[in-house]
Amino acid sequence: MKKQGNNLNNFNDINNKNEEAQSNYINANVENSKYWQYNTILLYNVSLPSEELSQSNFYYDKIGDFRHNSSNDTTNKFKIKKKIYHECEINKISCNPEKNNIIACFSSNGNIHILNLNDYEYDETELKDSIVYNFDYTLKGHSGEGWGLQWDKGTNMIASCADDSYLCVWDINSSSISNDNVSVKCDTATNSSLVNTNNNSSKGMIQPVVKFFNNNIPLEDCCWRDQNILTVSDDGQFHIYDIRSKNAVNSIKITNNTLNAIDVNPHNKNIFATGGTNKEIDLWDIRYTTKSLHRIISQKENIIKLQWDKYQPGILSSSSDKYIYFFDTNKIGIEQTYEDSQDGPPELIFIHGGHSSNVLDFSLNSSYSMMISSISEDNSLQIWQPSRQAYEDESDSHDDTEVE
């Protein structure tokens, strides 16, 4: 099981392109202060710099023996735009890639709720007792909590997997929607919060159109590849399912350890990556799964999440050692000096070490190259971008006249 904390443990980005370079970020949170008892979905509005900052833009104040960058003050950069109270803890949030105001929330009780963020707005008055919040839909099919959740780009279908060993596929356009209202009762809150402004009753519950069982072995993560869904499980296997035939196409055992993460390369859908408690990332070709194409050995702790970058030819990985790694797959196999090899494989080009506790989740911004948001166990939310020199090819900066 890959969960490591119960606070800021789910994250996804909702992008808002405008001249002020503001972006919205959503996460699930159990706040520490007076709202610690409430499970909430927070939508942040974050002001980003309009251009890359140079070192001359940083001003340092000396505090004792340390230098503090005063430009890092986040007081006016992070603003809570919306706060939605939820029935229970949320393990995972996934945004609809076509309509980023629509989100799916995987709850710890096994339910998956679909919400339209536009239906909620701030109410400055106190909430009354037993306020009922309606969700657009509730997806029923899991009997236990899980962390695998992903929308299929271009369709209204969702895949999910959980500790109950089931992989479920949901069609939001499905005709198998019950008329039962989906509502949640919340206790009294004493601060500005969100209420559903849609007066219509919730649209009902949806049963999965396809459901696969994995022989009582928990499934940890899933991702789409056209009509196939790829999953990884606690027993060190990855599975390929075809939703048309409703069967597992292939199951390969690659390790005796738990696999926590899987993701398909957006540049080449035949390539996918897996990682887990074996602390290794394996790259695979879906057409030849008898042996991995390449194994990246660099991280010292369990791998929690993998995500390919849609702009750069590489993959990001987070682990329980507080770091996020970026690997450039174009650099695999490049010769290294002995000194360079001590720092890691040639494809390792950047490590983010800004967190002081375990990284629980991260997300690549879908509108800006290498704009990354990450959260950790200590409720720290960071939005960061590595220097271009870290991931751009050094050969691009060489003067041809220097080449003999």
N, C-alpha and C positions, 0 to 999 in steps of 0.2 A: 504494500500500500504506500503510495507516494505522498500522501498528505503529511505535512509537518507542522502545521499551525492552524488556528481557527480564527484568525483575525483577517488581515488583508491578504486573502489567499486566492483571489480570482481577478483576472484582468483582461481587458480587451480595449482596443482603441476605436473611437468613432471620430472620423476626420471631418473637419469643417473648413473648407478652403475659403479664405477671404483675405483682404488686403492687410489686416492686422496680424496675419499669421497666427491665428488662434486655433487651437485644436481641443476637441473634447475627449476626455478619457473616462472610462467607466470602470468601476470595480465594486466588489462586494465587501462589506466591512461590518465588523462588530466594534463599535467605537469604544474608546477607553473611558471617556468622561461620563457625563450623566446619562448617556445613551448606550452604555455598554451592554445593557440587557436587550437591546433591539438589534435585529438583523436588518441591515439596510443595503440598498444599492445607491451608490453615490456617483453622480455625473459631474465631473470637474470641467471647468473651462480654464484652459492653461494658455497664458500669453507667452509666445515664443519669440525670440529675436528675429528680426526680419532678414538679417544676414549673419554669416559666420563671424564670431568674435575673434579678434586677434589678441595677442598677449598684451598689447598696449591698452586694451579696453579694460583690463583687470586692475583693480586698485586694492592693495592689501593693507590691512590694519594689523599692527603688531599687538598681540595679546599674550603677555608673558613671553615665553620662548617660542610661540607659534605665530604663524602668519595666517590671517583670516581674509578671505576674499569677500569683501562687503557686497559685491555685485551678485553674490549668490543668495541674497535675501529673497525668500519665496513668498513673503507676506502678501504681495499684490499680484503674484503670478499664478497662484492656484486659488480658484474660487469655486465653491460648490454651487453648481447650477441647479441640480435636482437631487432630492433625497427621497427614496422610495422604501417604505418599510416592507419587509418580506416575512413570510410565515416561519421560516427556519433558516439555518445556515446554508449558504450557497457554496457549492464546491467548484463550480465552473460557470463562466459566462461566455457566450458566443454571439457575435453580432452577425446579422444577415448581411452577406457581402454585397447584395444589391440594394438593400434598404437599411441603412445603418441606424435608423431609429427603432428597428425591430430587434429585440434581443431574446435569446433563450437562456434560461437560468436552470442549472442542474442542482436541485436541492438535496440536502443530506438525507431526506426521507425517500428519495428515489423519484420524486415527481420532477418533471421538466415544465417550467412555466414560460409562456410566450407573452412578452409585454411590448406595447408600443409606447416608447418614451414620450411621444408627443401628447399622450393622453393624460400626462401628469404635470401639475404645476404647483408652485408654492402656495400654501395657505398659511398666512401669518397668524391666524387664530389657533387656539389650542384645539387639538383633536378631542372628540368626545369618546367616551368609553365604547369599546367593541365596534370601532370603525371597521367596515368591511371593504376590503380591496378586491376588485375583480381583475382577473387576468384575461387576456384575449383567449388563450387556450391553455389547457394543462395536458401534457403528454403522459399517459398512463401505460406502464409496461414493465417498469423495474420494481423489484421488491427490496432493493438495497441501494446504498449510495454509490456514486461513481464519479469519475473525472473525465471520461472520454466524451466529447461533445463537439460536433462540427456540422455547419451548414454545407450543403452542396451548392457551389457557385452556379448560378443560372437556373436553379430550380428552387422550389419551396420545400425541399426535403432536408431532413436532419438525421444524422447518425449519432447514436449514443451507446456507450458500453459501461458496465458497472461491475461491482463486486459480486453480483448475483449470477455472474457468468453469461449474461445475455448481451448480445448485440441487437439493438433495435433500430429500425429504420422508420421514420415518420414522414408522412406527406401532409403538409399543412392544408393542401387543397383537397384532402381526402373526403370522401362522402361519408366515411364511418365516424362521424362526429356526433356525440350524444348531445342532448339538449340540457343536460345538467349544468347548472351555473357553477362556475369555478370561483370561489371566493375564499377570503382569508380574514380572520378576525385578528385585530391588533389591539394591544392594551393602550391605555392613555399615554400620549406623549405631550410634553410641555414646551415644545419649541416649534419653530416653523418647519413644516414637513410637506410631503406631497400627497395629494389626493387625486383620484382618478376623475378627470373631468368628462369622461365619456359616460353619458347617462344610460347607454345601452347595457343590458346584462352581458356577462361574458359569453363567448361564443360556444363554449363547451369543452368536452374532453375528447381526445383523439387516441385511438388505439394504434399500435404499430402496424404498418402494412407488411413488414417482413420482420421476423424474429429468429435469431440464431442462438443456439445453446452451445456452450463450450465445455461440456463435461465437468461441471462444478469447479472450473478453474477461473478465478476472477480475471476480467479483461480490464486493462489499465488505460489504453488510449486507442483512438481510431482516427482515420482520415479517409477522404474520398479520392478515388481515381476513376473518373468517368462512371461506369456502371459497377465498378468494384469498390469495396470498402476494405481497407487494411486495418488490422488490429494487432496488438501485442498483449501478452498475458503473463500471469505470475509464474508460469512454469518455463519461461524462457523461449516461448514459441511466438512466431508471427503467423498470422492467418490472412488469407485472401478470400473474400466472399464475393460472389456474384449475385446481385439482388434480382437478376432476371431468372436465374435458375434456382435461386433460394438455397444454394448449397455452398459449402466451403470448397473453393477451387484448389487451394493448396495450404498446407500447414507445415512449417519447417521449425524444428528445434535448433536454436543457434547457441544457446547457453543454458547452464543449470541455474542461472540467477534470474531474478524478476526483470522483465522488460517494462519500462515506464513510459516510453515515448516513441512515436513513429510519425514521419511526415514525408510527403511526396514532393519531389523537386518540381517547382512550377515551370522551370526552363526545359525540363525533359521528364515527362510523366512516367517514363520507364524506370527512373531512378528514385529510390526512396531510402530513408535513413532510419535506423533504430538505435535505441540506447536504454540503459537501465542500471541496475546495481552491479553489473559487470564493469562499470566505469569506462566503457568503450563505445564508440560510435561505429556502427557498421553501415557501409553503403552497399545497396543492392540494386540489381537489375531484375525487374519483375519477370522478364522473359527467361532468366537463368538464375534460379534461386537455390541451386545446389551449393553455391559458395559465394561469399560476399566479394564485391569488387575491390573493396579497400576497407581497412580497419584503422580508425584514428585512435591512438592511445596517447592521451595527454592529461585527462582529468584524474584527480586523486580521490574523488568521492562519487556517490551515486548520481547518475544523470537523471534529472527531473523532467526536462522539456527540451524538445528540438524544434527548430523552425527554420526553413529555408528562406533566404532573402529573395524577394521578387526582383530587386534591382541589381544586386551583386551576385556573382557566381559562388555563393558560399552558404554556410549554415551556422546558425547560432545555437548554443547549448548552455543550459544552466544546470548547476549541480548543487549538492548540499554543502559545498565548501565556500559559499558566499560569492562565487564568481560567475560571470557570464563570458563564454568563450566565442570567438568568431573564427571560423575556419574557411579559408579560400580554397575551394576544391580545384581551382586551376593550378594551384601550386603543389599539388600532390606529386611526389616523385622528384622534385627539384633537388639537386645536389646541395649539401650543406657542409660547412666547415665543422670541425669537432666542437668549437666554441658555440656556434649557432645551434647545434643539435642538443646542447645542454638546456636550451630554453624551450625546446619542444619540437614537434615535427614541422616541416617547412610550410604546411598549410595553416598552422596556427599563426595568425597575424595580429590578434588583439585580445586582451583580457580586461574586462571591466571589473575593477575591484572596489567600487564605491560603496558597496553595502557592508554593514557590520554584522549582519546575521544572515541566515540561510535565505537564498532567493527562492521564492515560492512560485513566481510566474513572471513572464515578460511578454512583450508584444512589439512587433515591428510595425511602424506606422505605414499604412498602405499608400500614402500620398507623398511622403518625403523619404528619400533614400537614406538608409542607416539612421533613422530617427527611432530610438528605442525607448520604451518605458518599462520599468521593472519595479517589482515590489518584494519586500522581504518580511521575515517573521516579526521584526520589531515595528511593523506598521510604517515602514519607510517607502515612499513612492518617489522614484527618480525618473526623470526624463532626460536623456542624454544622447549624444552623438559623438562617435570617435572622430579624431582628426582625420581629414582626408588622406594625409600622408600615411595613415595606418593601413588603409585598405586599397589605395590606388597603386598601380604597378609602378615601381621605382623607375623602370625603363622609360616611362612616359616623360620623366623630367630630365633625362639625359640629353645633352647636346650632341647631335650627330657628328660634329666636328671633333669630338673627343674620341671617337671610335677609330681605331687604326685599321 
